[in-house]
């Protein structure tokens, strides 16, 4: 990728350290040690160093072997040119230098006889088959009294077998310890008896020459140590270490890790200094750039991406909002900023995405980066996620969460005092802050981050933002925008058989383009009145086509119809469900047309009827809709939930602090627009009163002399359970009542009773049962399951039949009946584990059943957290853990471990299981190329993502277990100290 010359490449080169001469004895380095082009001819050469002449004797180099499979690397031979043979030659060469030994002896005699301790330093350094011996001059060592040791060169630790790495590290430590001990000795005579009997380090030898009787013990001991064969030490150590379970190191791998570590350190310094030096790749190691090429095929950044990443506001870690058309590359900028936070600043990151499917897609895409760069990627969606998150010992975490789970995660971090560990929050589709209850939850999350952590940066991005000024004020953020789009987009409208091109310069906003000429049979005309097949075949199979439909049922029917007529971009109608399309939604949909690197142009076609023509013309010409806060509009999911969490987390517990917090929210910024009849102060008091009356808060009086009486609030047990379980406050008291009643006769012979208790209330209120199916299902219940219905006040008599066969509905609580009907659907689904057959049996769209299953799994997790806060519901805790897992995966028990891997659904899990990949460990160690050949319809990218996700899950579980072990072994903070015991005594 090209960073526009704004970065400086840093290269780490491993250089051989210059080696001083030892008299006239010097062995040549091996071929592995020579730099390219340094090879010399075999034979003897003389070189002049300073004023001394060195004679080098060439040794035929051993063949370099860098394989990780080889335990001893280059030194696996005990004969010929092996490492031990070279050490033996070294020993013999050393024994043939009498002058050197005599000189050392003379110095030792002189020092010992004079009664002083003046050690002549003789160090022998072994590097591969290159050996150095150095005698320091006597005059330079008169004031330095250190024991002599052999120190392996750093290069040795690259070239020796992996089993020797730990050996040399321990060796050096032992030598250093002995050296420190010798420095402290003051009296040679008093210490000579000890040193004579101590075993010196294996690669260290002190040479104290014996001169007369007073020094005989010293001389004898030194002579014994000197004669002890270095070869025997090394042979013993290599044999012992070969048996040890020591990981095998590759020199190439070590060099890569060294380079990565060095670049991360450089990037850290660049960020800390806030200089213009952005390091190898936008303050990140060059490996990140290589990974983007490898995993995503991205070789170069767009100009706007470079500009955005080098903004002063980004460098200064200010909050940022940026907006570009869909497909402009917004996500890549966010990912680079997240990697900077994880790798360079060493802080956790939260990425908030709108939907579960997008979270899972992002988990799959980034797990490979986590494996390669050393951070965790954790999923917080549906029923997945741990609260509070595991506190990692070394590696940092990237939390990828839905809006709801992101709110719960932030709450748990605030509660445990860890919110400052969150360095960055990234929000994709920021415009969703203005969409209903989910927008209110997103607003609450960001407001709490802004209020509780001044060091957490917030980045928001969207393709469809209009009133950006309000969002800027709320988030205290800078703004960057561009109209860049890598592929040109053309918009078309289809009315009957005519196709018009959207043209802002035209009088009515569109110009005629062409007539759709399609040869349809009478059968096809009836099945495809909108000519979808004809439109799709204009691009298929050379290009891709995406069709948007207003409902899930319509989507299924259209897909089935197209598949019948096609062997292998379009908007079916200007509606989302029954509501007319918004400008924001329209722009989001058509933005999918024309993908960079695939298409040269993108086309969108909106199919409409004549009756919708005027509304569509207004749709394509008007500006984007503004974002407005729904914090107050969504009463129970908005402001009331916010106040409950503020008091429960002790962020704000009195009226003044709560009002001050509200003024800083998105709603507070827009209060003049949104509030007409009541003030923000009035709404704050009103909401607190409602929570108190509902039994979720209790009010305390604070008496202050000569001042007005003030009130503070604390959360009740029910309030805390509702807050921790993220239960909609409209249903928290109903949930409590149902769980309480369930304890009176909890039926455990089947899962039906528990399923009923975890069926979402909001989905039941919109259910319209098919009474004939209801009656048939009820009649098939076992006696135990009929007891469940009886406990709920429902029996088979609540449905009768007229003579005509039409059902008679007797007076029964509609919400209970509807909820029980949905429970039948879920219960059947868990038994049959086949969404197709269940869809047919209950005459429901598969999309609706899938949404019901996902909602039930998520609500089951919420009910579990609700029960954990109330001691009286202890019996539900273990039961709901297993039920949540069943609802989450909805497969047989043996497939659940594989289903934990992001992107693996039931069909794929069955394929993997049948192919022998029966556990997470199996999949984590799988070869993607083998998977491709073994599993049908599996692409290479899918295989790699599965393996990476499995590895990431294994790493997370291993880290969690390690944390548990350390927690068990950690000394308690309240452990009685010695001082405390002494005071009591």
N, C-alpha and C positions, 0 to 999 in steps of 0.2 A: 504494500500500500504506500501511497505517496502522501507524506505529511506536509508538503509544500515547503520543504527545507527548514521547517521550524523546529526540528529536533536534531540532536547530535548523536551519531552512532557511537556506541562504546564497545570496544572489542577487548576481550580478556584473553591474553596470550600467556600460555604456560612456558616460562623460560627456564632453561637449565642454569642453575647457580654456578657462578665462576668458581673454579676449584683451585686452591693454592697448591703449590708444588710440595712434594715431600722428598727432600734430598734429590736423588736421581731415579727414584722408583715411582712410576706412574703407569697405570693401566688405561687403555683406551676405552671409551664408551662403546656400548653396543649400538647396533643399527637402530634399535628402537629409541635410543637416547639422542641420536643425531637429528638435527633439523634437516628438512629436505635440501638436498644439494651439498650436505656436509660429509657425504660418504668419502672415505679415503681408500687408497689402494692398500692392499695387505703388505705388511712389512714394517720396518722400523723407521721412525722419523724423529728428528731433533727439532725442538722449538726453543726459542730464546724468550724467557719471561723476565722482564727487567734486566738484571745483570747476570741472571742465572740461566744455565742451559738445561733443558729437560730432554730426556730421551724417552720416547713413547714406544711401547711394544704393542703392535696390533694383534688383537685377538679376533679370530673369525666370529662374527656376530651370530647369535642364535636367532632363529626365525621368530619374528614377533607374532604372538597369538593373543588376540584381544577377546577371545570368546568367553562368555559368561558360564559356559558349561564346564570349562577346564578349571579344576580346583586349584592347581598350582601354577596356572598361566605358563610363563616361559620356563619355569623351574621345576618341571615335573620329572626330570631325569636325575638319577643319582650317579651318573657316569658321564664321561666325555666332557662336554662343555656345560655341565649343569651348574647350578648356583652353588651347591656345596663343594663341587670340585674347584670352582673359582675361589671360594673362601679358603679351601685347603691350600691353594697356590699362594694366596695372600699370606697365610700363616707361615708358609715356608719362606716367602720373600722377606717377611719381617724378621725371621730367625737369622737371615743372612746379612743383617746389617749390624755387625758388631760395633762399628765405630759409633753408630747412633746410641746403641745401648751403653757403650763405654762412656760416652759423653754424659748421658743421663746419670750413670753411676757416679761419675766424678762429681757432678753437681750435687747429687744426693749425699755423698760422703762429706763434701765440704759443708753442706747445710747442717747435717746431723752432728758433725763434730763441733761445729760452732755453737751448738745448742739452740739454734733457731729453727723455725719451721718454714722452710722456703721450698715449696714443691715445684719441681720443673714439670710443666704441663705437657703431656703427650696425649694427643687425641687421635684415634684411628676411626675414620668415617668410611663406612661401606655403602656404596651406591651401586646396586646391580653387580657388575663385575668390575666396577671402577673403585679403587681403594686409595684413600689418602692417609698419609701420616704427617703430622706437623709438630715440629718442636719449636715452642716459643722461646725467644731469647731470655737468658737468665736475668738480665737487668730489668726486663718488663714484668717479671713475675715475683719480684722480691716482696711486694706488698699484697699479693693475691694468693690466698691459701685455699685451693679448691681441689676436691678429688677429681680424678680423671675419669671420663666416661665416653663411651662411643655413642654418638648421636646420629641416627639415620637421617639422611637428607630427605627433604619432602618428596623428591622425585621417586625415592625408593617406595614410598607408600602408594605410588601410582603403579609401579612396575611389579612389585612382589604380588604373590597370590593373595586373595582376600583373607585367607586364614592367617596371614602374617600381619595384617594391619593392626589388629588388637594386640598382637604380641609386641610389636614395636612401640605402640602407645604405652602399654604397661611398662615396657622396658625403660622408656624415657622417664616415666614417672618415678620408677624405682631409682634411677640414676640421679634424678634431681633431689629426691629425698636423702640419698646418701651424701650427695654433695653438700646439702644444707647441714647435715650432721657433722661433717668434717670441718666445716667452716667454724662451727662453734667450739671445736676442741682447742684447748689452750695448751695442754701439756702432752707432748708426744709420748713420753715415757709412760704416763699413766693411762694413755688410751691405746698403746700398742698391743696390750694383751687382748683388748676387745676386738680391734680391727683385724688382728691376726687370725681370729676364729670365725669372723663374720663372712658369710657368702656374699660376694660382690655381685652386681647385676651381670646378666648373662653376656651382654655385649660391652662390658666395662672392665678394664684392667688397670690397676695402679702398679706402676713400676718403681718400687723403692729398693734400691740396690743395697745389698748387705755389705758392710765394711768391717765391723769388728764385733766383739762379743756383746757390748751393750745394745747393739742394734740387731743382734742375730735373730731374735724372735720376729722382728719386723721384716727382715730380709727373707726368712724362711716362709712366712705367710705370703708375702708378695710373690715370691718365686712359685709357690704352689698355685696361686691364683693365675699367674701369667702362663704357666704351663697347662692350665686347664684348657682343653681344646675347645675353641670357638665352634668348630664343626660339630662336635657332639652336642653342644647346647642347641644349635640351630636345628640339627637333625631331630632331636628330641621334641623341640617346640613345634616343628612342622608336622611331625607325626601326631602329636597330641591335638594340635589345632585342626588337623585334617579330619579327626573324628568328631570334633565339635560341630554343632549345628549353627555355623556362622554363615550369614548370607554372603553370596558371591558377588563381588563388585566388578563392574566393567569400567575400564579406564575411560572409555568414551562416555559412558553414562555419568561418571563422576565429573568429567569436564563439562558436560551439559548442565549438570546440577550446579556446578560452581559458577558457570556463566549466568544461569538464571538467578542465583542468589545475589551475585554481584550487581546485576541489572536492577533487581528489586531494591537493593540498598541505594543505588544511584537514584532511582525514581523516588524513594523516600526522601532523600536529601533535596532533590529538586522541588518536591512538593512542600517540604518544611521551609525551604528558603524562599518560596514563592517567586522564584526567578523565572526568566524566560527559557531556561534550559528544560525542555520537556522530556528529556531522556530518549531512549531508543524508539518508543512508540507511544506518544502521548502519555508520558510518565509511566509507561508499562514496559516490561521486558519485550524484546523482539520476538520472543516465543509466542506471545499473544497474537501478533500479526501473522505468524506462521500458522497458528491454529485456525485463524479465520480463513486463511487460504485453504487449509486442509479440510475443515469441517463444513464451511459455508461457501467456499469458492469466491470469497471477497478478496480481491487483490488491491483495490484502490478505493479510497474514500471519495465521496462527492465533495465538491468545493464547499458547499454549505455546511457539510458535516465537519470539515476541518475548521471553518470559521466559527462554528458553534462551540467546538471543543476548545478553541483558543481564546474565547471571550474572557475579558477581565473578570466578569462576574462569576464565570465557571472556575477560573483559577483561584479566585478569592473565596470559593465555596459559598457563594450567595445562592439563595433559592432561585429557581429558574422555571419559567413556563416557555415552551416552544411549540410552535404550530406549523405544520406543513400538510400538503395534500396526502391522502392515503397512498402508500407505496413509495413515498419519498425517502425512506430510510431513517425514520425517527428512532426506531428501536436500537439500531446499531450505536447511535450516540449514547443512549441510556446504558447499554451494556458496557461500553468503554468506561463510562463514569462509575458504574458499579464495580468493575474490576479494579479501578484505581483505589476505591474505598476498601475493597477486600484485601488486595495484595500490598498496597503501599501504605495506607493509613491504618491497616489492621483493625478494621471495625466491621460490624455486621451490617447487612443491607436488607431492606424489605422492598420487594417489588409487588405492587398491587395491580391485579388484572381483573377484568370484569366477569369472566365466566370460568367454570371448572375446566372445560375443554381447553381453553387457552392456557390456563395454568399448567395442565398436564403437557401440553405441547411445548411450553417454555422449559419445563423441567427436563424433558427429553433433550431439548436443544442445548441446554447449558450444563448438563451432567458431565459431558465429555470435557468441557473446560474445567469443571471442578476437579475431575480426576487428574488432569494434566497439571493444573496450577495449584492444587492443594487447598481447596476450600469445599465446604459442604453445600449442597443444594437441597433444601428441605421444602416439602410440599405442605401447604396449608389450604386445603380445599375439601368441601364436602365434610366427611367425618375424619379426615386426616389432619394431624397437627397435634403437637404436645404443648400444654400450657402449665407453667411457663416453659419456654424452649430450653433444651439442654444447654447448660453453660459449658462451652467447649474449652478444653485446656490450652490448645495451641491454635488449631485451625479456626477460621472464621466461617460464618454461615450466611448463605444467601437464602432468605425466606421468600418463597414465591407463593402469594396468597390471593384468594378472592377478597372482595370488599368486606364481607362479613368476618372471615377468618383473620383478615388483617387488623380489624378493629379489636378482636379478642386477643390477638398477639400483642398489640400495643398496650392493652389493658394489663396483661400479665407482666410485661416488662416494667411498667410503671409501678405495679404493686410490689414487685420484688426489688425495686430500686436499681434496675438495670437499663433504664431507657437511654442512658447516656452511651451505652455500648452500641446503640443503633446509630451508625454514622450517616446513613443515607436512606431516604424513602423515595421510591420512584412510583409514580402513578400514571398508568397508561389509560387512555380514553378519559382524560380529566373532565371532559364535558358531562360525564355521567353524574357529576356532583349536583346537577340540576334535574335528575330523573328520579322522582318518587322516594320511596323509603330507602332504597340502596344509595341514592345520592345523599340522603340525610346521614346514613351510617358513615359514608366516606368523609363527609364534612366533619363529623364528630371525631373521627380518627385523626385527621390532619390538625384539627384545632387542639387536640390534646398533645400531639407531638410538638406543636409550636409553643404551647404553654409550659410544658414540662422539661423540654430539652432545647437549650439555645445552641447546642453544637451539632444538632442533627440537620442535615441539608435536605431540602425537599425539591424534587424535580417532577414537573408535570408536563405531559405531552398530549396532544390531540390534533386531529385533522379538522375538527369543526368547532372552533371557538369564535364567539362574537364579542360579548361584553367582557373583554379580557381585563379591563381596568379594575373591575370589581374583584376578580380573582387575584390580580396582582396585589391589591391592597390587603386582601385576606391572607395570602401566603407570604406577603412582604417579599415579593419576587421580582426579578428582572424578566423581560420578555424578548423573545427572538422569534421571527417568523420569516418564511420564504415561500414563494409560489412554485418552487422547483418541483418538477415531476419528471422522472427519467423516461417515461413513455407517454407520448401524446394521447389524450383521451378525447374521443368524439361521442357526443350524446345524441341519441335518436329517440323519437316517439313513434309508436305504431298505433294507428287508428284504422281498424278494419284491415284492408289490404295495402294501405298506403303507409309509407315510412317517411317521417320528416326529421330533418336535422335541427337540433337546438341551436339557435342563432340569436344572440343577444342584440344584434344590430337590426334584426328584422322587426317589422311593425308589430307582429303578434308573437314574437319570440321564437319563431321556427320557420324553416323553409322546406319546401317539398324536395325529397331526395329521390325516391323511386317507388315503384309498385312491386309488391312481393308476388312473384310469379311461381306458384307451386302447383304441382299436379297431385291432387289429393283424391283418393277413392271416397266413395260415400261413407264407408265405415270409418275411415280416418278423419273425415270431416266432423263426424259426430263425436269422436273421441278427442280430437284436437282442434277445437274451433278457433283457438288463438294462433294456430300455425307455429307452435313451439318447435315441432320436429323440423319444419322447414328452416326456421331461423338457426337451430342448432347445427343442422347439416351444412350450413354455410361456412362454419369454422371447424367442425369436427371432421376427420380426426387430426388434421394438421395443427390445430390450435385448441385451446381449452375453452369451455363454456360453463358459466355459472348462472343458475336460475334461482331467483328469489321468489318465494311463494308467501302468501299472507298468513297461512296457518300450517301447523304440523301435518294435519290430515291431508290438506291440499298438496303439501310437499311430497308426501308418500305417494299419492295418486299420480302426480306429475312424473315422478321418478319412475314409477312402474310403467306408465304409458310410454315414456321416451325409451326405456330399455327394450320395449317390445319392437320398436321401429328403428333403433340404432344399434349397430354392431358394437360400438365402443361403449357480450356477457349478458343476462336477460332479467327483467323484473316482470313477473306474471301479472301483477295488478298493483295499483298505487295504494295499497292498504297494508297495514300490519294488524292482523286479526280483523277487527271491525273498525279500527280507527284509520283515518286517512293519513297517508305518509307525510312525515315532517321533512323539512329541508335538510336537517342534520342527518336523518336516517337515509335519505336519498343519496346524499354525498358520500356517506360511508359505504353504501352498497355499490355505487358506480365506480368508486375508487379502486375496487378490486380488479377492474378491467385493465389489462396490459401490465404484465409483470416485467420488471427490469431483468435483462439478460435472456428473456424468453420471447417477448413480443416486440415488434417494431411499432405497433399502434394498438390502442385499446378502444373497444366500442361498447356502449351500453344502449340497450333498447328497453324502453318502458312501454309495456302493453297496456292500453286503456280503452275503455268504452267511450262512446260519444257523450254519455252523460257526465263523465268525469273530465271532459276536455278542459273546461274553464278552470277547474281547481288545479289541474296539472300545469296549465300555463302559468298560473300564479306560483305554483310550487317551484318551477325551474327558474323563475325570475326574481323571487324575493330573497332577501338576505338570510343568513343563518339565524336560527332562533337564539335568543339570549338564555343564559343559564341563571336560574333563580333558586335560592335556597328552599329546601323542603323541610327544614328542621322543625318548624312549627306546624306546617301543614300535615306532616306525618306525626300526629300527636304522640301515640304510644310508642312508636318506633323511633321517634325523633327526640324532641326536647325532654320528654319525661325519662327516656332511657339515658340521655346525656346527663341529666341531673343526678340520677341514681348512681351512675358510674363516677361522677365527680365527687360525690359524698362517700361512696364506697372505697374509692382509691385515695381519699383524703386530699384531693387536689384543691377542692374548695368546699368548705363545710358551713359557711354562714351566708346570709343573704347578700351582703355586699360583695364578697368574693365571687359568688356564683354569678351575680349580675355583671361584674367586671369581666369574667370569663366570657359571658355571652356577647359582650360588646366586641370581642375579638374574633367572633365566628364569622362565617360567610353571611349568615343571617344578620348579624350585627352590622356588617358593612352595608347591607341592603335594607335595613329596617325602615328607612324613610319611604322606600318604594313599596315594601310589602305590608307595612302596618298602617292601617287607615283609622281604625276605631280605638285600638288599645295601644298602649306604649309597651316597650320591651320590659320595663319594670313591672307593669301589671301582669304581663304574661309569665314572668318569672315567679311572682308570688302565687299566681293561680296554679301553676304546674306543681310547685312545692306543696301547696295545700292538697291537691289531688293525690299526690304520692303518700302524703301523711294519712289521709282518710282511707286509702287503700291498704294501709298497714305495711307499706314498704319502707317508710321513713318514720323516725320519731323526732320530735322537736324538743330541744333543750333551751332553757332560758338563761341568758347571761346577764347578770345584774351588774351595772356599772354606775357608781355613784355620780350624781349630778349630770347624768347623761340618759338618753333614751334607752329603753330596754331593747336588747338585741337577742336574736335567736340563732342558735346553731342547730345542726341536724346530724343525726347518726343513722346508719342503715340498720334495718332489722334483719333477722335471720332469713325471712322470706325474701326481703329485698336483695340480700346478698346472693341468695340462691338464684334469683331471677337475673341478676346482673352477671353472675359467673356463668350461668347457662345461656346467656344472651337470648332469653325467652321474651317474646313479644309481650309487653305488659298488659295487653288486652286479654291475654290468655293465662297469665301466671297463676291467678287464683283458681281458675278452672283446672289447670294442670295439677295444682296442689290437691284439690278436692278429688280428682280422679285417681291420683296415686294413693291418697289416703283411703279411699273406698276400695281400691284394689287390694290393699293389705288385709281387708276383712275376709277375702276368699280368693286369693291369687291362684289361678289354675295353671299348673306347670306341666300338665300332661301333654300339652302342645304349646306352640309358640303364639297361638292366636291372641291370647290375653295380652301378652307383652307387645305384640305388634299393634294391637288396638291403642295401647297407651303411648305408642311412639308414632302414630299416624298424625301427620301435620294438621293442625286445626284449620289453617287458612285454606288448605286444599279441600277439606271436607265441606266448607261453606260454599264452594263453587261446584260441588258434585251433583250430578243429576242421575240417580240410579235407574237402571233398567229393571223394573219390578219383576218381570218374569224371570230374568236371570237371578235376581236377588232371592226369589222364592226357591228356585232350583238349587242354588248354593246353600241356602239355609236348611233345606231338606236333607242335604248330604253331610251335615255336621254330625260328629260323634257326640255321645252323651256329655263328655267332658267339655266339648266346644259349645254345646248348647247351654251348658251352665254359665259360660262366659256371657252369652247373650242375655241369659236370665239375670245375671248380676247387673247388667246394663239397663235392665228394664225392658228388654226386647225379647219376644218369644215368637214362635211360628204363628201364633194366633193374631199377630198384629197385621198379617196379610191374609186376606180371604179372597174368594173368587166369586164373581157374579156368575149367573147361569151362562152368560155369553163368554165366560172365560177371562173377562177383564178383572184386574186386581182391585181389591178394596183396601185402601189405606186407612187404618185406624189411627186415632190420635196418639202419636208417639213423638218424642223430642226429635225434630228433624236433624239436628246436628249429630246426635248420637247415631241415628240410623245411617246417615251419610258416611259417618266415620267408620262405622262397622262394615259398610259396603266396601270402602276402600281397603279395610283390613282384610276382607276376603280376597281382594285382588292381590295384595302383597303376600298373604299366606299361601295362596295358590302358586304364586311366582317362586317363593322359596322352596316349595315342594317339587315343582316341576322344573325350575331353573331354565325355562324356555319362554322368552318374551313373545315369541311368535304365536305359540299355542294359547298363551294367556290372553293375548290381544284378541284372538279369534273367539275365545270362550266368553269374554266379557264385552265383546263388540266395542273395544276401545282402541284408539290409535296407538301404535307402538311408541310414538313420541311422548304421548301423555303418560303411558305406563312407565317409561324410562324416567320422566320427570318426577313421577310419584315415588319411584324407588330411590332416586337421588335425594329427594326431599325427606323421605322417611329415614334414610341413613344419617343425614345431617341432623334432623330433629332428634333422633335417638341419641346422638352424641351430646346434644344440648341437654336432653333430659338426664343423661348420665351425670353431667357436670352440675346440674340442678340438684340431684339427689346426693351428690358428694358433700354438699354444704348443709344438709339436713340429716341429723343423726337418725331420726325416726325412719328414714328411707334406706337404711343400710342394706336391707335385703335386696334392693334393686341393683346395687352397684355391680356385683359380679355378673348378674344376669344380663344387664344392659351392655356390658363390655362385649360379650359373645354375640348378642343380637346385633349390635352395631356392626360388627365384623361381617356377619352374615348378610345384612342389608347392603353393606358397602360393596361386597364382591358378588353375592348371589350366585355362588357356584358350589360345587362339591368341596369338601374340606381339603382334599389333597391338592386342589388347584389354587388355594388361597395364597400360599407363598409366592407363586409365580404372578398372581394378580396384583401383588404389591408393587411390581415393577411398572413404572409409568408407561402407558401406551399398550400394555398387554391386557387384552380383553378375553372373554371366555373362550372364543374360538381359537385365538392364538395360544392361550394357556393350554388348551387340550392338545394342540399340535406339538408344543414343546414337551409336554408331559409324556406323550406317546413316543416322542423321539428320544426319551431318556433324560431330558433336562427336568428333573423333578423337584429341584429346590433352588433357592436363591444362589447358593454357592455354585451349583452346576452352571447356572446361566452366567454368573459373574466370571467364571473361568472359561467360558465358551469362546471359540474362535469364530468371529463373524463370517469368515469365508465358508467355514463348515456349516454354519447355520443356514446360509443361503442355499447350499446344496441339499440340506436336510429338510428344511421347512418350505412348504409350497407357498408361493405368492409373497415371499419376503424379500424386500429390496435390501441392497447393501447398506443404505443409510439407516433403515429401520433396524437392521441387525446390529449395527454399531451403537445406535442409541439405546437399544435394549441392554446390551452388554454394559455400556457405561452407566445406565441407571441402576442395574443390578450391583455393579461395583460400588456405586455411591451409597446404596442402601446398606451394603455390608460394612463399609467404612463407618457409616453413621451408627450402626448397631455396635460395632466394636468399640467405637469411641464412648458410647453410652455405657457399655459394660465397664470400660476402664475408669470412667468417672465414678461409677458406683463403687468399684474397688477402692479407689482413692478416698472416697467419702467414708467408707467403712474403716479405713486405716487412719484417717485424719484424727488428730487429737482434738477432742471437743473444746470449744471456745470457753466453756464454763468449767473446765477441768481444774480441780483444786491445785493451786501452786504451792511450792515449798514455802514461800514467804507466808502464805495464808496459814499453812499448817504450823509454822513457827509462832505466829502471832497468837493462835489459839492455845498453843502450849504455854 
